[in-house]
Amino acid sequence: MTSQNRLSHLDALRGIAALMVVVAHFIERTPLKDTFFFTYVNLGQMGVVIFFLLSGMVIPYSLKEGKHALVAFGISRFFRLYPAYWFSIALAVTSSYWFLSTPVPTKSVLINMTMFQALLGTPDLFGVYWTLIMEMFFYMSCAALFSVGLLGRVSVRFGAAVGLLVVALVFATARFYLAKKIPVGLPLCLSIMFFGSFWRDVSLGSNSQLDRKYVYAWLALFFVALPFICFLAYNANYGHNENPYSYWVSYLAGLAFAIAMTLFLRRPIKGLVYLGTISYSVYLVHPFFLEWAAYTTNLPAAFNVGVFLLYILATLALSSISYALLEKPCVSLGRTLNKRLQTGATQRVPPLNTPASDSNAGR
C-alpha cells in the first residue's frame, strides 16, 4: 500500500476524540450521568469509535513494501505504544496505592505490561486499557494480510469489514440466548477499523466508483445490523451498566461525527492538532487524575466545575510532558532502529550486474 504523511485534520479529530473520552469519564462519576442526554449519549463510546475509525485510516498505510517490512512495522508499533503505556501502568499502581489504598499484586502488574491481560484473565489496571487489545488485534490482522499480499486489495478489506460485522451479530445472538459475556465489541470494532481503511480513500477524494460502492454497502449493513447487535448484546447488565439505547446511539453518533469531520475538517486547527498529537498520553494518564478527583471530592454529590477544570488541565499538562520526554524520543528511537535495519538490508543485497548477483541467479 502506498503511504502518505500524517494528515493534520486526522490529528485534529483524534484530539476531539481524546477530549470526549476524558470528559465522559468525569461525567460518569457525577449526577450528570443520569440526565436525559447522557443516558443515551456516551461521549466516551463516541470517542472510542472515532479512534478506531482513525486507526483504520492510518495503520494499513503504515505497512510499507521492502526488506523486513513486518519487523519494521513491529518495531514502530512497539516504540509508539509500549513506553507510554508502561508509564501509565506506573500511574495506575500509584493511583491504586494512594487513592484507593489497594496495593497492586506484582503478578498483575507484569501481566498488564504485556498489553494482553484480557487474554490472560487479568483485570486492566486502568479501565481504558480495553481498547488497546482491540488495536493489537487490528495490527496483527493487517500484518497477516500484508504478509500474504492481500492488504492492498480493497475488496479483501471490505470482505473483512463485512465478515466481522456478521461475526458481531452472531456473537450478540449467542450472548443473548446463552446469557454469557461473549466479546461482541471485538469484531464490531475491528469491522469499523477495516471500514476506515477504505473510507480513507473516499474521504480524500477518490474517484473510484468501486471504493464508493464498498463504503455505501458497509454503511448500509452497519446501519441495519447495529440495532440488532446492541439490543441482543447489551440487554443485560454484565457489570458496566449496559444500556442498548446508549450503545446504539453512541456508535451511530460517533461514526457519523467521524465521517463528517474527515470530510469537512480540512483546515488544521493548531490547538486540536496538538491535542491529537498528545492524545495517546491523554488517553493513558487521565484515569490517574480521575481517581485523584474522586479521592479529593465527592463526585457523586455534584458536578464540581473547579475540580473538573483542574482534572482537565492536569491531564493536559502531564500528557504534554509524557509526549515530550517519553513518546516522542521513543518514536524517534524506533525510526532510527528501522533506518539501521533498512540500511543493513541494503548493504547485504549485492548490486546488480556483479559476479555475486550472477552467481546467485540460478538458486
C-alpha positions as a Markdown table, in Angstrom:
| # | Residue | x | y | z |
|---|---|---|---|---|
| 1 | Met | 0.0 | 0.0 | 0.0 |
| 2 | Thr | 1.2 | 3.5 | -0.7 |
| 3 | Ser | 1.9 | 5.7 | 2.4 |
| 4 | Gln | 1.2 | 9.3 | 2.9 |
| 5 | Asn | 2.3 | 11.8 | 5.6 |
| 6 | Arg | 0.2 | 12.1 | 8.6 |
| 7 | Leu | -2.8 | 14.3 | 7.8 |
| 8 | Ser | -3.3 | 17.2 | 10.2 |
| 9 | His | -7.1 | 17.0 | 10.1 |
| 10 | Leu | -6.9 | 13.5 | 11.3 |
| 11 | Asp | -4.8 | 14.6 | 14.2 |
| 12 | Ala | -7.3 | 17.3 | 15.0 |
| 13 | Leu | -10.1 | 14.7 | 15.0 |
| 14 | Arg | -8.0 | 12.5 | 17.2 |
| 15 | Gly | -7.7 | 15.4 | 19.6 |
| 16 | Ile | -11.5 | 15.9 | 19.7 |
| 17 | Ala | -11.9 | 12.1 | 20.4 |
| 18 | Ala | -9.5 | 12.2 | 23.3 |
| 19 | Leu | -11.3 | 15.2 | 24.8 |
| 20 | Met | -14.6 | 13.3 | 24.5 |
| 21 | Val | -13.2 | 10.4 | 26.4 |
| 22 | Val | -11.7 | 12.5 | 29.2 |
| 23 | Val | -14.9 | 14.5 | 29.7 |
| 24 | Ala | -17.1 | 11.4 | 29.6 |
| 25 | His | -15.2 | 9.6 | 32.3 |
| 26 | Phe | -15.5 | 12.5 | 34.6 |
| 27 | Ile | -19.2 | 12.9 | 33.9 |
| 28 | Glu | -19.8 | 9.2 | 34.6 |
| 29 | Arg | -18.8 | 9.9 | 38.2 |
| 30 | Thr | -21.2 | 12.8 | 38.7 |
| 31 | Pro | -25.0 | 13.3 | 38.8 |
| 32 | Leu | -24.9 | 14.5 | 35.1 |
| 33 | Lys | -24.7 | 10.8 | 34.0 |
| 34 | Asp | -28.4 | 10.5 | 35.0 |
| 35 | Thr | -29.6 | 13.4 | 32.8 |
| 36 | Phe | -31.6 | 12.6 | 29.7 |
| 37 | Phe | -28.8 | 13.5 | 27.3 |
| 38 | Phe | -26.0 | 11.4 | 28.9 |
| 39 | Thr | -28.4 | 8.5 | 29.5 |
| 40 | Tyr | -28.5 | 8.0 | 25.7 |
| 41 | Val | -25.2 | 9.6 | 24.5 |
| 42 | Asn | -21.9 | 8.2 | 25.8 |
| 43 | Leu | -19.2 | 10.6 | 24.7 |
| 44 | Gly | -16.6 | 8.1 | 25.7 |
| 45 | Gln | -18.0 | 5.5 | 23.4 |
| 46 | Met | -18.2 | 8.1 | 20.6 |
| 47 | Gly | -14.6 | 9.0 | 21.1 |
| 48 | Val | -13.5 | 5.4 | 21.0 |
| 49 | Val | -15.4 | 4.8 | 17.8 |
| 50 | Ile | -13.6 | 7.8 | 16.3 |
| 51 | Phe | -10.2 | 6.4 | 17.5 |
| 52 | Phe | -11.0 | 3.1 | 15.8 |
| 53 | Leu | -12.0 | 4.7 | 12.5 |
| 54 | Leu | -8.8 | 6.8 | 12.5 |
| 55 | Ser | -6.7 | 3.7 | 13.2 |
| 56 | Gly | -8.2 | 2.1 | 10.1 |
| 57 | Met | -7.4 | 5.2 | 8.1 |
| 58 | Val | -3.8 | 5.2 | 9.1 |
| 59 | Ile | -2.4 | 1.8 | 10.2 |
| 60 | Pro | -2.8 | -0.2 | 7.0 |
| 61 | Tyr | -1.0 | 2.5 | 5.1 |
| 62 | Ser | 2.0 | 2.4 | 7.5 |
| 63 | Leu | 2.9 | -1.0 | 6.3 |
| 64 | Lys | 5.5 | -0.4 | 3.6 |
| 65 | Glu | 6.9 | -2.7 | 1.0 |
| 66 | Gly | 10.5 | -3.6 | 1.4 |
| 67 | Lys | 13.0 | -5.7 | 3.3 |
| 68 | His | 11.9 | -6.6 | 6.8 |
| 69 | Ala | 8.6 | -4.8 | 6.4 |
| 70 | Leu | 6.9 | -6.7 | 9.1 |
| 71 | Val | 9.8 | -6.3 | 11.5 |
| 72 | Ala | 9.9 | -2.6 | 10.9 |
| 73 | Phe | 6.2 | -2.4 | 11.5 |
| 74 | Gly | 6.6 | -4.3 | 14.8 |
| 75 | Ile | 9.4 | -2.0 | 15.9 |
| 76 | Ser | 7.5 | 1.2 | 15.1 |
| 77 | Arg | 4.4 | 0.0 | 16.9 |
| 78 | Phe | 6.3 | -1.2 | 19.9 |
| 79 | Phe | 8.1 | 2.1 | 20.5 |
| 80 | Arg | 4.9 | 4.0 | 19.7 |
| 81 | Leu | 2.7 | 2.1 | 22.2 |
| 82 | Tyr | 4.6 | 0.4 | 25.0 |
| 83 | Pro | 6.8 | 3.1 | 26.7 |
| 84 | Ala | 3.9 | 5.5 | 27.3 |
| 85 | Tyr | 1.7 | 2.5 | 28.2 |
| 86 | Trp | 4.2 | 1.4 | 30.9 |
| 87 | Phe | 4.3 | 4.9 | 32.3 |
| 88 | Ser | 0.6 | 4.7 | 32.6 |
| 89 | Ile | 0.9 | 1.4 | 34.4 |
| 90 | Ala | 3.2 | 3.1 | 36.9 |
| 91 | Leu | 0.5 | 5.8 | 37.4 |
| 92 | Ala | -2.2 | 3.0 | 37.8 |
| 93 | Val | -0.1 | 1.3 | 40.5 |
| 94 | Thr | 0.5 | 4.7 | 42.3 |
| 95 | Ser | -3.2 | 5.6 | 42.0 |
| 96 | Ser | -4.3 | 2.3 | 43.5 |
| 97 | Tyr | -2.0 | 2.7 | 46.4 |
| 98 | Trp | -2.5 | 6.4 | 47.1 |
| 99 | Phe | -6.2 | 7.0 | 46.3 |
| 100 | Leu | -7.7 | 3.5 | 46.8 |
| 101 | Ser | -5.4 | 2.1 | 49.5 |
| 102 | Thr | -5.2 | -1.1 | 47.4 |
| 103 | Pro | -1.7 | -2.3 | 46.5 |
| 104 | Val | -1.5 | -4.0 | 43.2 |
| 105 | Pro | 0.0 | -7.5 | 43.1 |
| 106 | Thr | 3.3 | -7.8 | 41.2 |
| 107 | Lys | 1.9 | -10.5 | 39.0 |
| 108 | Ser | -1.0 | -8.3 | 37.9 |
| 109 | Val | 1.5 | -5.5 | 37.0 |
| 110 | Leu | 3.7 | -7.9 | 35.0 |
| 111 | Ile | 0.8 | -9.3 | 33.1 |
| 112 | Asn | -0.6 | -5.9 | 32.4 |
| 113 | Met | 2.7 | -4.8 | 31.0 |
| 114 | Thr | 2.2 | -7.3 | 28.1 |
| 115 | Met | -0.9 | -5.4 | 27.0 |
| 116 | Phe | -2.6 | -8.8 | 26.5 |
| 117 | Gln | -4.0 | -9.1 | 30.1 |
| 118 | Ala | -7.5 | -9.6 | 28.7 |
| 119 | Leu | -6.4 | -12.8 | 27.1 |
| 120 | Leu | -4.7 | -13.9 | 30.3 |
| 121 | Gly | -7.7 | -13.4 | 32.6 |
| 122 | Thr | -6.2 | -10.5 | 34.5 |
| 123 | Pro | -8.2 | -7.2 | 35.0 |
| 124 | Asp | -6.9 | -4.0 | 33.4 |
| 125 | Leu | -5.2 | -1.7 | 35.9 |
| 126 | Phe | -6.9 | 1.2 | 34.3 |
| 127 | Gly | -10.2 | 0.6 | 32.6 |
| 128 | Val | -9.3 | 2.4 | 29.4 |
| 129 | Tyr | -6.8 | -0.4 | 28.5 |
| 130 | Trp | -9.5 | -2.5 | 26.9 |
| 131 | Thr | -9.2 | -0.6 | 23.6 |
| 132 | Leu | -5.5 | -1.4 | 23.3 |
| 133 | Ile | -6.1 | -5.1 | 22.8 |
| 134 | Met | -8.6 | -4.2 | 20.1 |
| 135 | Glu | -5.8 | -2.2 | 18.4 |
| 136 | Met | -3.4 | -5.0 | 18.8 |
| 137 | Phe | -5.7 | -7.4 | 17.1 |
| 138 | Phe | -6.1 | -5.0 | 14.2 |
| 139 | Tyr | -2.4 | -4.6 | 13.8 |
| 140 | Met | -2.0 | -8.4 | 13.7 |
| 141 | Ser | -4.8 | -8.7 | 11.2 |
| 142 | Cys | -3.2 | -6.1 | 8.9 |
| 143 | Ala | 0.2 | -7.7 | 9.3 |
| 144 | Ala | -1.2 | -11.1 | 8.4 |
| 145 | Leu | -2.9 | -9.7 | 5.3 |
| 146 | Phe | 0.2 | -7.8 | 4.3 |
| 147 | Ser | 2.4 | -11.0 | 4.7 |
| 148 | Val | 0.3 | -12.8 | 2.0 |
| 149 | Gly | 0.0 | -9.7 | -0.2 |
| 150 | Leu | -3.7 | -9.1 | 0.4 |
| 151 | Leu | -3.7 | -5.9 | 2.5 |
| 152 | Gly | -3.5 | -3.7 | -0.6 |
| 153 | Arg | -6.7 | -5.1 | -2.1 |
| 154 | Val | -9.7 | -3.1 | -1.1 |
| 155 | Ser | -12.0 | -6.0 | -1.8 |
| 156 | Val | -10.3 | -8.0 | 0.8 |
| 157 | Arg | -10.6 | -5.3 | 3.4 |
| 158 | Phe | -14.2 | -4.8 | 2.6 |
| 159 | Gly | -14.8 | -8.5 | 2.9 |
| 160 | Ala | -13.1 | -8.4 | 6.3 |
| 161 | Ala | -15.2 | -5.5 | 7.4 |
| 162 | Val | -18.4 | -7.2 | 6.4 |
| 163 | Gly | -17.4 | -10.6 | 7.8 |
| 164 | Leu | -16.5 | -9.1 | 11.2 |
| 165 | Leu | -19.9 | -7.3 | 11.2 |
| 166 | Val | -21.6 | -10.7 | 10.7 |
| 167 | Val | -19.5 | -12.2 | 13.5 |
| 168 | Ala | -20.5 | -9.4 | 15.8 |
| 169 | Leu | -24.2 | -10.2 | 15.0 |
| 170 | Val | -23.6 | -13.9 | 15.6 |
| 171 | Phe | -21.8 | -13.2 | 18.9 |
| 172 | Ala | -24.6 | -10.9 | 20.0 |
| 173 | Thr | -27.2 | -13.5 | 19.3 |
| 174 | Ala | -25.2 | -16.1 | 21.2 |
| 175 | Arg | -24.7 | -13.7 | 24.1 |
| 176 | Phe | -28.4 | -13.1 | 24.3 |
| 177 | Tyr | -29.5 | -16.7 | 24.3 |
| 178 | Leu | -26.6 | -18.2 | 26.3 |
| 179 | Ala | -26.5 | -15.3 | 28.8 |
| 180 | Lys | -22.7 | -15.3 | 28.7 |
| 181 | Lys | -20.4 | -12.3 | 28.3 |
| 182 | Ile | -19.2 | -13.1 | 24.8 |
| 183 | Pro | -16.9 | -10.3 | 23.4 |
| 184 | Val | -19.2 | -8.7 | 20.8 |
| 185 | Gly | -17.2 | -5.4 | 20.9 |
| 186 | Leu | -14.1 | -7.0 | 19.4 |
| 187 | Pro | -15.5 | -8.0 | 15.9 |
| 188 | Leu | -17.7 | -4.9 | 15.9 |
| 189 | Cys | -14.8 | -2.5 | 16.5 |
| 190 | Leu | -12.5 | -4.4 | 14.1 |
| 191 | Ser | -15.1 | -4.0 | 11.4 |
| 192 | Ile | -15.1 | -0.3 | 12.0 |
| 193 | Met | -11.3 | -0.2 | 11.7 |
| 194 | Phe | -11.4 | -2.1 | 8.4 |
| 195 | Phe | -14.1 | 0.2 | 7.2 |
| 196 | Gly | -11.8 | 3.1 | 7.9 |
| 197 | Ser | -9.1 | 1.6 | 5.7 |
| 198 | Phe | -11.3 | 2.1 | 2.5 |
| 199 | Trp | -13.2 | 5.1 | 3.8 |
| 200 | Arg | -9.8 | 6.9 | 3.8 |
| 201 | Asp | -9.5 | 6.9 | 0.0 |
| 202 | Val | -13.1 | 8.1 | -0.5 |
| 203 | Ser | -12.7 | 10.9 | 2.1 |
| 204 | Leu | -9.6 | 12.1 | 0.3 |
| 205 | Gly | -11.5 | 12.4 | -3.0 |
| 206 | Ser | -11.0 | 9.0 | -4.7 |
| 207 | Asn | -12.9 | 8.9 | -8.0 |
| 208 | Ser | -13.2 | 5.1 | -7.8 |
| 209 | Gln | -16.8 | 4.1 | -8.1 |
| 210 | Leu | -15.9 | 0.7 | -6.6 |
| 211 | Asp | -14.5 | 2.3 | -3.5 |
| 212 | Arg | -17.7 | 4.3 | -3.1 |
| 213 | Lys | -19.8 | 1.2 | -3.5 |
| 214 | Tyr | -17.9 | -0.5 | -0.8 |
| 215 | Val | -18.4 | 2.4 | 1.5 |
| 216 | Tyr | -22.1 | 2.7 | 0.8 |
| 217 | Ala | -22.6 | -1.1 | 1.2 |
| 218 | Trp | -20.8 | -1.3 | 4.5 |
| 219 | Leu | -22.6 | 1.7 | 5.9 |
| 220 | Ala | -26.0 | 0.2 | 4.9 |
| 221 | Leu | -25.1 | -3.1 | 6.5 |
| 222 | Phe | -23.8 | -1.4 | 9.6 |
| 223 | Phe | -27.0 | 0.7 | 9.9 |
| 224 | Val | -29.2 | -2.3 | 9.6 |
| 225 | Ala | -27.1 | -4.7 | 11.8 |
| 226 | Leu | -26.2 | -2.3 | 14.7 |
| 227 | Pro | -29.6 | -2.1 | 16.5 |
| 228 | Phe | -29.8 | -5.9 | 16.5 |
| 229 | Ile | -26.3 | -6.2 | 17.8 |
| 230 | Cys | -26.9 | -3.6 | 20.5 |
| 231 | Phe | -30.2 | -4.9 | 21.7 |
| 232 | Leu | -29.1 | -8.5 | 21.7 |
| 233 | Ala | -25.7 | -8.0 | 23.3 |
| 234 | Tyr | -26.4 | -5.2 | 25.8 |
| 235 | Asn | -29.9 | -6.0 | 27.1 |
| 236 | Ala | -28.5 | -7.3 | 30.4 |
| 237 | Asn | -26.1 | -5.8 | 32.9 |
| 238 | Tyr | -22.7 | -7.6 | 32.9 |
| 239 | Gly | -21.1 | -5.1 | 35.2 |
| 240 | His | -20.9 | -2.0 | 33.0 |
| 241 | Asn | -24.4 | -0.7 | 33.3 |
| 242 | Glu | -25.1 | -1.8 | 29.8 |
| 243 | Asn | -27.8 | 0.3 | 28.0 |
| 244 | Pro | -28.6 | -0.9 | 24.5 |
| 245 | Tyr | -30.0 | 2.5 | 23.5 |
| 246 | Ser | -26.8 | 4.2 | 24.6 |
| 247 | Tyr | -24.7 | 1.8 | 22.7 |
| 248 | Trp | -26.8 | 2.2 | 19.6 |
| 249 | Val | -27.0 | 6.0 | 19.7 |
| 250 | Ser | -23.3 | 6.4 | 20.6 |
| 251 | Tyr | -21.9 | 4.1 | 17.9 |
| 252 | Leu | -24.0 | 5.8 | 15.3 |
| 253 | Ala | -23.2 | 9.3 | 16.5 |
| 254 | Gly | -19.5 | 8.5 | 16.8 |
| 255 | Leu | -19.3 | 7.1 | 13.3 |
| 256 | Ala | -21.4 | 9.9 | 11.8 |
| 257 | Phe | -19.3 | 12.5 | 13.5 |
| 258 | Ala | -16.1 | 10.9 | 12.4 |
| 259 | Ile | -17.2 | 10.7 | 8.8 |
| 260 | Ala | -18.4 | 14.3 | 8.7 |
| 261 | Met | -15.2 | 15.6 | 10.3 |
| 262 | Thr | -12.9 | 13.7 | 7.9 |
| 263 | Leu | -14.9 | 15.2 | 5.1 |
| 264 | Phe | -15.2 | 18.8 | 6.3 |
| 265 | Leu | -12.5 | 19.4 | 8.9 |
| 266 | Arg | -9.7 | 20.1 | 6.4 |
| 267 | Arg | -8.2 | 23.3 | 7.8 |
| 268 | Pro | -5.9 | 22.4 | 10.6 |
| 269 | Ile | -6.8 | 24.0 | 14.0 |
| 270 | Lys | -3.5 | 24.2 | 15.8 |
| 271 | Gly | -4.8 | 23.6 | 19.3 |
| 272 | Leu | -6.7 | 20.5 | 18.2 |
| 273 | Val | -3.8 | 19.2 | 16.1 |
| 274 | Tyr | -1.6 | 19.5 | 19.2 |
| 275 | Leu | -4.2 | 17.8 | 21.3 |
| 276 | Gly | -4.3 | 15.0 | 18.7 |
| 277 | Thr | -0.5 | 14.7 | 18.8 |
| 278 | Ile | -0.6 | 14.1 | 22.6 |
| 279 | Ser | -3.9 | 12.2 | 22.5 |
| 280 | Tyr | -2.3 | 8.8 | 23.3 |
| 281 | Ser | -0.8 | 10.1 | 26.5 |
| 282 | Val | -4.1 | 12.0 | 27.3 |
| 283 | Tyr | -5.9 | 8.7 | 27.0 |
| 284 | Leu | -3.5 | 6.8 | 29.2 |
| 285 | Val | -2.9 | 9.3 | 32.0 |
| 286 | His | -6.3 | 10.9 | 32.6 |
| 287 | Pro | -7.5 | 8.0 | 34.8 |
| 288 | Phe | -4.9 | 8.9 | 37.3 |
| 289 | Phe | -6.3 | 12.4 | 37.7 |
| 290 | Leu | -9.8 | 11.0 | 37.6 |
| 291 | Glu | -9.0 | 8.9 | 40.7 |
| 292 | Trp | -7.4 | 12.0 | 42.3 |
| 293 | Ala | -10.6 | 13.9 | 41.7 |
| 294 | Ala | -12.7 | 11.1 | 43.2 |
| 295 | Tyr | -10.3 | 11.0 | 46.2 |
| 296 | Thr | -10.3 | 14.7 | 46.9 |
| 297 | Thr | -14.0 | 15.5 | 46.5 |
| 298 | Asn | -17.4 | 13.8 | 46.5 |
| 299 | Leu | -18.0 | 13.5 | 42.8 |
| 300 | Pro | -21.4 | 11.7 | 43.0 |
| 301 | Ala | -22.8 | 14.6 | 45.1 |
| 302 | Ala | -22.5 | 17.3 | 42.4 |
| 303 | Phe | -20.6 | 18.4 | 39.3 |
| 304 | Asn | -17.7 | 20.4 | 40.7 |
| 305 | Val | -16.6 | 22.8 | 37.9 |
| 306 | Gly | -13.4 | 23.7 | 39.7 |
| 307 | Val | -12.3 | 20.1 | 40.2 |
| 308 | Phe | -13.3 | 19.3 | 36.6 |
| 309 | Leu | -11.1 | 22.1 | 35.2 |
| 310 | Leu | -8.2 | 21.0 | 37.4 |
| 311 | Tyr | -8.7 | 17.5 | 36.2 |
| 312 | Ile | -8.6 | 18.6 | 32.5 |
| 313 | Leu | -5.6 | 20.9 | 33.0 |
| 314 | Ala | -3.6 | 18.4 | 35.0 |
| 315 | Thr | -4.2 | 15.7 | 32.4 |
| 316 | Leu | -3.1 | 18.0 | 29.5 |
| 317 | Ala | 0.0 | 19.1 | 31.4 |
| 318 | Leu | 1.2 | 15.6 | 32.3 |
| 319 | Ser | 0.3 | 14.4 | 28.8 |
| 320 | Ser | 2.4 | 17.2 | 27.2 |
| 321 | Ile | 5.4 | 16.2 | 29.5 |
| 322 | Ser | 4.8 | 12.5 | 28.7 |
| 323 | Tyr | 4.8 | 13.2 | 25.0 |
| 324 | Ala | 7.9 | 15.4 | 25.0 |
| 325 | Leu | 10.0 | 13.3 | 27.3 |
| 326 | Leu | 8.8 | 9.8 | 26.5 |
| 327 | Glu | 6.6 | 9.3 | 23.5 |
| 328 | Lys | 8.5 | 11.5 | 21.0 |
| 329 | Pro | 12.0 | 10.2 | 21.9 |
| 330 | Cys | 10.9 | 6.6 | 21.8 |
| 331 | Val | 9.2 | 7.0 | 18.4 |
| 332 | Ser | 12.4 | 8.6 | 17.2 |
| 333 | Leu | 14.4 | 5.7 | 18.5 |
| 334 | Gly | 12.1 | 3.3 | 16.7 |
| 335 | Arg | 12.6 | 5.2 | 13.5 |
| 336 | Thr | 16.4 | 5.2 | 14.0 |
| 337 | Leu | 16.3 | 1.4 | 14.5 |
| 338 | Asn | 14.2 | 0.9 | 11.4 |
| 339 | Lys | 16.6 | 3.1 | 9.3 |
| 340 | Arg | 19.5 | 0.9 | 10.5 |
| 341 | Leu | 17.5 | -2.2 | 9.7 |
| 342 | Gln | 16.9 | -1.0 | 6.2 |
| 343 | Thr | 20.5 | 0.2 | 5.7 |
| 344 | Gly | 21.8 | -3.2 | 6.9 |
| 345 | Ala | 19.4 | -4.9 | 4.5 |
| 346 | Thr | 20.5 | -2.7 | 1.6 |
| 347 | Gln | 24.2 | -3.3 | 2.3 |
| 348 | Arg | 23.6 | -7.1 | 2.4 |
| 349 | Val | 21.9 | -7.1 | -1.1 |
| 350 | Pro | 24.6 | -7.3 | -3.8 |
| 351 | Pro | 24.3 | -4.7 | -6.6 |
| 352 | Leu | 23.0 | -5.8 | -10.0 |
| 353 | Asn | 25.5 | -7.0 | -12.7 |
| 354 | Thr | 28.1 | -8.1 | -10.2 |
| 355 | Pro | 29.6 | -11.6 | -10.1 |
| 356 | Ala | 27.9 | -12.2 | -6.8 |
| 357 | Ser | 24.5 | -11.4 | -8.2 |
| 358 | Asp | 25.2 | -13.5 | -11.3 |
| 359 | Ser | 26.3 | -16.5 | -9.2 |
| 360 | Asn | 23.1 | -16.4 | -7.2 |
| 361 | Ala | 20.8 | -16.0 | -10.2 |
| 362 | Gly | 20.1 | -19.7 | -10.6 |
| 363 | Arg | 19.5 | -20.5 | -6.9 |
